[in-house]
Amino acid sequence: MDRKSTTLAVVLLASTIGSADPGRADLTQDTSVERLKEIYVACELRAMLEVMPAGEIARCSDVYETLKLRAFGGDWTRLREWFEKRLIADTPA
């Protein structure tokens, strides 16, 4: 994926997940994997678009670790592959 396509994908995907604000996400043991994925994507996109406050970075780090363990068996590579596929899938042709 080239830089222009990545930028377009980030902007479009970011517009679809406004309700997953990483700074306001309530993270508990009961948070569903789907919700964790929404928050994680919001974190990634926000980090691509702007400098985030330290508190939000810490929250996103917690979400990342929880998601990585619960959905991807602790495997960073699997999480990254999932995210990249999602980014590509949400990019218009």
Steps between C-alpha positions, in 0.01 A plus 500: 500500500652834400502808723208671320282190534597461864413861575163465330430179690590664830272797440208287385535244775539773762170650391322171564619443857437827676326322787819315589681801648806349671511773762152415624497123465403305809727197511404214728540122511155480342581721201422294189767418246296686238498814717874463563553480124297819445699686763831366368421614147402842634831517686702405193321749278520781749872438545545521123317832481613692807714506811302345784509603867696270732187374675347385173824334396499306826135401450574386144795299625272321747248429224777371273634259763154374593395452138829333408458245780127436471452499123840411359657269758765759587628508141584855386541387139147357484357821646690712245388277212137530614528879524658535157235277342229708664658819375519363145148357512357837605676687220280566197628357173 
